[in-house]
Amino acid sequence: NCKKPLLWWGTMSPYAADSSLNNQVLIRMAQDFLGAPATSCAFSHGGGMVTKRQHALSAETIRVNALVAAWHGAGLIPESKAIE
């Protein structure tokens, strides 16, 4: 029972010696997904994703696209999975 998932995931370190590669990726993804952006950079990137033709995209779709782009850029997921 975890009432504060960001705090729980925040105690995990993807760099711990006992973390498997899969756990390292999951920890980074959970921290990205649950954490609020600390700078306007994330908002600037997300704003650049939505063109005049894409203005009807849902907030969920834009959020998922931004996360996948960030995870791909950080090398957490391969390009083949990012394209799906």
SEMARFI-430388 format. One record per atom (N, C-alpha, C): x, y, z; atom name. Coordinates in steps of 0.02 Angstrom, whole numbers, plus 50000, padded with zeros to 5 digits. Example, Ala and Ser with C-alpha at 12.3 -4.5 7.8 and 13.67 -1.06 7.14 Angstrom:
BEGIN
<<50660,49716,50390>,N>
<<50615,49775,50390>,CA>
<<50660,49835,50390>,C>
<<50642,49888,50354>,N>
<<50684,49947,50357>,CA>
<<50645,50002,50394>,C>
//
This chain:
BEGIN
<<50043,49941,50000>,N>
<<50000,50000,50000>,CA>
<<50045,50062,50000>,C>
<<50047,50096,49945>,N>
<<50090,50154,49938>,CA>
<<50048,50215,49925>,C>
<<50041,50258,49974>,N>
<<50000,50318,49966>,CA>
<<50037,50375,49933>,C>
<<50103,50371,49931>,N>
<<50144,50423,49900>,CA>
<<50194,50390,49852>,C>
<<50169,50371,49793>,N>
<<50212,50333,49747>,CA>
<<50275,50370,49725>,C>
<<50271,50436,49716>,N>
<<50331,50472,49694>,CA>
<<50385,50469,49747>,C>
<<50366,50475,49811>,N>
<<50415,50469,49864>,CA>
<<50445,50399,49866>,C>
<<50403,50348,49856>,N>
<<50427,50279,49857>,CA>
<<50476,50267,49800>,C>
<<50456,50287,49739>,N>
<<50501,50278,49681>,CA>
<<50563,50321,49688>,C>
<<50555,50379,49722>,N>
<<50612,50423,49732>,CA>
<<50667,50393,49775>,C>
<<50648,50344,49818>,N>
<<50698,50311,49860>,CA>
<<50737,50259,49820>,C>
<<50713,50241,49762>,N>
<<50747,50192,49720>,CA>
<<50801,50227,49679>,C>
<<50856,50195,49671>,N>
<<50909,50224,49629>,CA>
<<50923,50179,49570>,C>
<<50917,50206,49509>,N>
<<50932,50166,49451>,CA>
<<51007,50150,49447>,C>
<<51047,50182,49489>,N>
<<51119,50172,49487>,CA>
<<51144,50125,49542>,C>
<<51097,50096,49581>,N>
<<51117,50050,49633>,CA>
<<51151,49988,49602>,C>
<<51200,49963,49637>,N>
<<51238,49905,49611>,CA>
<<51195,49844,49602>,C>
<<51142,49837,49641>,N>
<<51100,49777,49637>,CA>
<<51041,49785,49589>,C>
<<51037,49841,49554>,N>
<<50982,49852,49506>,CA>
<<50997,49818,49440>,C>
<<50950,49778,49416>,N>
<<50958,49749,49349>,CA>
<<50943,49804,49298>,C>
<<50962,49793,49236>,N>
<<50950,49842,49183>,CA>
<<50876,49856,49177>,C>
<<50833,49804,49180>,N>
<<50761,49815,49175>,CA>
<<50736,49858,49233>,C>
<<50761,49846,49293>,N>
<<50740,49886,49351>,CA>
<<50764,49958,49344>,C>
<<50824,49968,49317>,N>
<<50850,50035,49308>,CA>
<<50805,50075,49261>,C>
<<50784,50043,49207>,N>
<<50740,50076,49158>,CA>
<<50673,50091,49190>,C>
<<50644,50042,49226>,N>
<<50579,50052,49258>,CA>
<<50581,50107,49310>,C>
<<50634,50110,49349>,N>
<<50641,50163,49399>,CA>
<<50643,50231,49366>,C>
<<50684,50239,49313>,N>
<<50688,50303,49278>,CA>
<<50621,50323,49248>,C>
<<50586,50274,49218>,N>
<<50521,50289,49188>,CA>
<<50470,50309,49241>,C>
<<50468,50273,49297>,N>
<<50421,50290,49350>,CA>
<<50434,50359,49378>,C>
<<50498,50376,49388>,N>
<<50514,50442,49414>,CA>
<<50495,50497,49364>,C>
<<50506,50484,49299>,N>
<<50485,50533,49248>,CA>
<<50410,50540,49245>,C>
<<50375,50484,49246>,N>
<<50302,50483,49240>,CA>
<<50269,50517,49300>,C>
<<50293,50504,49359>,N>
<<50261,50530,49420>,CA>
<<50286,50599,49439>,C>
<<50345,50618,49417>,N>
<<50373,50682,49437>,CA>
<<50350,50740,49393>,C>
<<50342,50797,49424>,N>
<<50324,50857,49387>,CA>
<<50387,50889,49359>,C>
<<50385,50916,49298>,N>
<<50444,50948,49270>,CA>
<<50467,51007,49314>,C>
<<50532,51012,49323>,N>
<<50559,51064,49365>,CA>
<<50572,51129,49326>,C>
<<50573,51125,49261>,N>
<<50588,51184,49220>,CA>
<<50537,51192,49165>,C>
<<50540,51248,49132>,N>
<<50495,51260,49076>,CA>
<<50517,51223,49013>,C>
<<50576,51194,49015>,N>
<<50602,51158,48956>,CA>
<<50554,51104,48933>,C>
<<50527,51066,48980>,N>
<<50480,51012,48961>,CA>
<<50418,51041,48928>,C>
<<50395,51098,48952>,N>
<<50336,51129,48923>,CA>
<<50350,51157,48854>,C>
<<50410,51184,48845>,N>
<<50429,51209,48779>,CA>
<<50432,51152,48729>,C>
<<50460,51096,48749>,N>
<<50464,51038,48705>,CA>
<<50394,51012,48687>,C>
<<50351,51007,48737>,N>
<<50282,50983,48726>,CA>
<<50244,51030,48680>,C>
<<50254,51095,48688>,N>
<<50220,51143,48646>,CA>
<<50242,51137,48574>,C>
<<50305,51119,48562>,N>
<<50330,51110,48494>,CA>
<<50303,51048,48461>,C>
<<50275,51003,48500>,N>
<<50248,50941,48473>,CA>
<<50179,50951,48442>,C>
<<50144,51002,48464>,N>
<<50075,51012,48443>,CA>
<<50072,51065,48389>,C>
<<50060,51044,48328>,N>
<<50056,51090,48272>,CA>
<<49983,51111,48261>,C>
<<49971,51153,48212>,N>
<<49903,51174,48197>,CA>
<<49859,51114,48178>,C>
<<49890,51065,48146>,N>
<<49852,51006,48126>,CA>
<<49838,50958,48185>,C>
<<49877,50965,48237>,N>
<<49871,50919,48294>,CA>
<<49836,50951,48354>,C>
<<49807,51008,48346>,N>
<<49779,51044,48404>,CA>
<<49723,51006,48438>,C>
<<49693,50957,48406>,N>
<<49638,50920,48435>,CA>
<<49661,50859,48475>,C>
<<49727,50848,48481>,N>
<<49752,50792,48519>,CA>
<<49733,50800,48593>,C>
<<49718,50745,48625>,N>
<<49701,50747,48696>,CA>
<<49763,50761,48737>,C>
<<49753,50785,48798>,N>
<<49809,50798,48843>,CA>
<<49847,50733,48857>,C>
<<49811,50677,48862>,N>
<<49842,50612,48874>,CA>
<<49889,50593,48817>,C>
<<49867,50603,48755>,N>
<<49908,50587,48697>,CA>
<<49971,50630,48695>,C>
<<49964,50693,48709>,N>
<<50022,50738,48710>,CA>
<<50070,50718,48766>,C>
<<50044,50701,48824>,N>
<<50085,50680,48881>,CA>
<<50124,50616,48864>,C>
<<50090,50567,48835>,N>
<<50122,50504,48816>,CA>
<<50176,50517,48764>,C>
<<50162,50558,48714>,N>
<<50211,50573,48662>,CA>
<<50273,50607,48692>,C>
<<50263,50653,48739>,N>
<<50319,50687,48771>,CA>
<<50361,50638,48812>,C>
<<50328,50594,48848>,N>
<<50365,50544,48888>,CA>
<<50404,50497,48844>,C>
<<50373,50471,48792>,N>
<<50407,50424,48747>,CA>
<<50467,50459,48714>,C>
<<50458,50521,48693>,N>
<<50514,50558,48662>,CA>
<<50571,50567,48712>,C>
<<50555,50583,48774>,N>
<<50607,50592,48826>,CA>
<<50642,50527,48841>,C>
<<50603,50473,48847>,N>
<<50633,50407,48862>,CA>
<<50677,50384,48804>,C>
<<50655,50396,48742>,N>
<<50695,50376,48684>,CA>
<<50759,50418,48683>,C>
<<50752,50483,48694>,N>
<<50811,50527,48694>,CA>
<<50862,50509,48747>,C>
<<50838,50481,48803>,N>
<<50883,50461,48857>,CA>
<<50910,50390,48848>,C>
<<50888,50357,48794>,N>
<<50912,50290,48780>,CA>
<<50877,50235,48819>,C>
<<50819,50252,48849>,N>
<<50783,50203,48889>,CA>
<<50741,50155,48848>,C>
<<50720,50177,48789>,N>
<<50682,50133,48745>,CA>
<<50711,50139,48674>,C>
<<50712,50084,48637>,N>
<<50740,50086,48569>,CA>
<<50693,50122,48521>,C>
<<50720,50145,48466>,N>
<<50681,50181,48416>,CA>
<<50621,50141,48391>,C>
<<50631,50076,48383>,N>
<<50576,50034,48357>,CA>
<<50515,50036,48404>,C>
<<50527,50039,48469>,N>
<<50472,50042,48518>,CA>
<<50443,50113,48521>,C>
<<50485,50163,48512>,N>
<<50462,50232,48515>,CA>
<<50415,50247,48456>,C>
<<50427,50215,48399>,N>
<<50386,50226,48340>,CA>
<<50318,50194,48346>,C>
<<50315,50137,48381>,N>
<<50250,50103,48391>,CA>
<<50203,50151,48424>,C>
//
